[in-house]
Amino acid sequence: MDNIKQRFFAPCPRGLETILQRELDALGIASAEVTQGGVSFTGHWNALYHVNLESRVANRVLLELGHARYRTEADVYRAAYALDWPAWFDPGRTIRVKVSARHCPLASLNFVTLRIKDALCDKFMAACRRRPSVDTQQPDVRIDAFLDAESVTFYLDTSGEPLFKRGYRFAQIEAPIRENLAAGMVLLSGWTPDQPFVDPMCGGGTIPLEAALIARRIAPGLRRVFAFERLRLHTPDRWNAIRAAAEARQLAASPQPIYASDRDEQAIQIAKRLFHAARMIQDIDVKVKQEDFLKLDPPAPRGVMVANPPYGVRLGHSEQSAILYAGIGNRLKQQWAGWQVHIFTGDPKLKESIGLLPSRRIPLYNGPLECRLYEFKIVEGSMRKHARSANLHG
């Protein structure tokens, strides 16, 4: 079965679908098709190994098992029972079934979930005289089903824990962004590792750490385990060879320094522990210091900044956000000419208060929250006026 091409779906944060497609192209997966909230693709078993190991922005990798039309819960049961579940995993494994839907006419998704679980267990009993047990907290195997108005699609989750869980996170400060969203912002910025990189409001360090992993070509999944390791088709020797090849591509250090700073001492301590846990603190490519951005000077004449300044509940009153954003804009204009700056926010006041004209506005979602990644190209005095005039007339 592993010689047959399979269908997969990789969900990702909304707004990062084209970045995920680029990742798949780089992995040699040419059949990728972008949909809202993810990318579908076909490939051999090795494809799921590579995407789970190397994608920086996917949430997980779902293996499509079957697709059928339905009208009633009984139709969904029959469709689930028709699948060859024992070919995929052992009845001694624990399972969890998750159902999501859009425009589904059925009265209760909880009842649909129960019927899919019943069908799966009945199939195991008929084939093996044994059935898997249910574990809703830490299952060995996760089954996903998606229902639209007329059809149901069944998936096996080959990732297990979401892929943004890289395997090194141990503590978080308030309102962090997930690692795959942070990586996506870095990739959207156009930064390349031969340029200096700065996050002057780094919080717990997620953005600069993702930049460091990119710079050193470290596959984000090297430190974790995956659900596919518990499936029947898993081939440990092949998987270990793919892991070893990824490790061989790593660089010892980033070509240019990566700077992280924050005015919050607690955040900096958490960032330092995070870099230690990720085995990056000893490298020259991550430099962390406690400093307020409004007093921070650029470490080089040119470079790329990606920042997630506090907003909403992290900041408090709207007056505080307006003051902060104005201060950021003033500092950028005064000291950061020559830099390409990307600021991520869910606060619409930033655009009004920062006093800079964005060259790009990229819609992104931080979970359910609609946000923007603004790009500002910081130029000096008269050049800034010229750029504003060109933007207004072009």
Beta strands, then each sheet from edge to edge (+ up, - down):
strand 1: 6-11
strand 2: 33-35
strand 3: 38-43
strand 4: 62-69
strand 5: 94-101
strand 6: 133-134
strand 7: 141-147
strand 8: 151-157
strand 9: 197-199
strand 10: 258-262
strand 11: 286-290
strand 12: 303-307
strand 13: 339-345
strand 14: 360-366
strand 15: 369-377
sheet 1: 2+ 3- 1+ 4- 8+ 7- 5- 6-
sheet 2: 11+ 10+ 9+ 12+ 13+ 15- 14+
end
